Amino acid sequence: MVWQTVTRRAGSPGWRWLWGALGLGLGTAAFFWLPVLLERNAVNLNTLIGAGDNYDFRTHFLSWGELLAPTLRLDWGATEPVFRFNLGLAQWMLGGAGLMLLLLRRVKDAGQVLFFALAAALLIFMQLPASTFLWEATPILPFFQFPWRLMGGTVALLAILAGAGLEAVLARWPKLRGWGTAVTVTFCLLTALPLTQPAPWPDFGDVFTFRMSLIEHSGRWLGTTSTADYVPATVDTVPSRNGDLVYGFLVDQPLDRVNRLSLPANAEVISEELKPLHFRYTVQAPEKFLLRLFILQFPGWQVRVDGELVEPELGRPEGFIVVPVPAGEHLVDVQFRDTLARQLAWAITAVSLLFTLIGGGFLWRKRLEIGDRRLPISNLQSPISLSKADWPVLGAAGVVTAVTLLLLNPLGILHLNSADYVAEPAQTQRSDDFGGQIVLIGTDVSAETAVPGDQVTVTLYWQAQTAMAINFQSFVHLLRPDGALAAQSDHLNPGDFPTRRWPLDKYVRDVHVLQLPPDLPPGEYALTAGLWVQAEGWRLPLLDASGSQIDDKATLFTLTVVEE
């Protein structure tokens, strides 16, 4: 069997090269991952791990249906077009074919191909809910946050399986080498075309540093993230915006990091050099004092006074650098340098790159393996020469590219373009006018029949009619025949998008998950939706065509609850 072949050849030169390549790849990336590992306690990383929220890996597992589904066309008429996290139709079908041929022992270098197959299987498993126990048992994994981040590596491994399978097929039927490869390449290109259609960005306006600073300050991302990820662990309170400090953005000058309001009388600080990672000041003071700098004490900052390395103090609660300066005139130099951990990481990366270059040069100089023969590189054809079998592949790629650019793109076939209060992806089109401000233009429901204890997913498609001065909340209610509430779902911001910021030319997709009570009696239940102001307790009225109020909610459909 394949596994027996692998175990017999585990010590073969091919496997040694494979493990060597993996080691060199890991070593080359050491500049990135090793400092994170060694200095992880120096910065705030705990906020990267959520509990039941967007940062909790448990809320981002995928199902087999999602992984194997075809790619969706993006809707340019949506504020946030739905993106499907999938492996790609061509990727998993061709990779699966390669796996079948591997099991049938039809592929070359079966041991190495099996390695990639097992790696792909592991990554796929790690994206499924069944792998929860591994995510919980491995301390570093929750920091990845989203299991679907492993999808990039998965499709790369599937590509290797697909290539191995295609090579086996062409070896069996060499006459298919040209057109068979062309059909395979065309299949990959066609199924990936929807991914070439990201929604165009509106005109953003002029881009300059001060404006970016203002936009950052007006939102939630104050130099890091809303949860203060990656700031030094010594920061108790994230500093607020300082107008004097960011003034340099306005006049296009380097930022002055000195807290000049804290300088004692008769003290003078003259800026000699101001760079993002290097600050040098001439300081004159009649007595010793503490020079407070608007620089967070992050590992790597070195402070020298008159060339002598000094240990800075820590300014609480912001975690700023505080430099003790003696009386008199002194030169204070603050520079960011690599720590010992980063120097070690860079050394490992450099050595790994050196061995990679030496190993690659050795292989190219000596020989390349082609099939079961070894030929000196001098006997190989020029890498730019094309065989007869290559032309159908180039032709197919050229045709797909030309048709896409000249026909599919201009006609808008590769994406949806909802407009005029129509949500093309919605199962049901609607036109429910709430207060002349927001229209419910469509709905989706996961099921119209359920049993007690089920979850019913209801998707609402909202679109603003006018700019709004307040934020509305959305609700979905399941009503008993007597009008009493049986179940509900409420969102503080419909679609996680405050209504005051809604554009007028795009809809907002608002997904509600309704949990049915386990003791809900069988019967017919009305499912309704609407908008309200939680702080004041009033709802937006539902209007008819004449503008008169007819209700304060819209009835979506009747849910039939049956016994299990």
Secondary structure, 3 states (H helix, E strand, C coil): CHHHHHHHCCCCHHHHHHHHHHHHHHHHCHHHHHHHHHCHHHECCHHHCCCCCCCCHHHCCCCHHHHHCCCCCCECCECCCCCCCCCCHHHHHHHHHHHHHHHCCCCCCHHHHHHHHHHHHHHHHCCCHHHHHHHHHCCCHHHHCCHHHHHHHHHHHHHHHHHHHHHHHHHHCHHHHHHHHHHHHHHHHHHHHHHHCCCCCCCCCCCCHHHHHHHHHHCCCCCCCCCCCCCECCCCCCCCCCHHHHHHHHHCCCCCCECHHHCCCCCEEEEEEEECCEEEEEEEECCCEEEEEEEECCCCEEEEECCEEECCEEECCCCEEEEEECCEEEEEEEEECCCHHHHHHHHHHHHHHHHHHHHHHHHHHHCEEECCEEECHHHCCCCCCCCCCHHHHHHHHHHHHHHHHHHHHHHCCCCECCCCCCCCCCCEEEEEEECCCEEEEEEEECCCEECCCCEEEEEEEEEECCCCCCCCEEEEEEECCCCCEEEEEEECCHHHCCHHHCCCCCEEEEEEEEECCCCCCCEEEEEEEEEEECCCCEECCEECCCCCEEECCEEEEEEEECCC
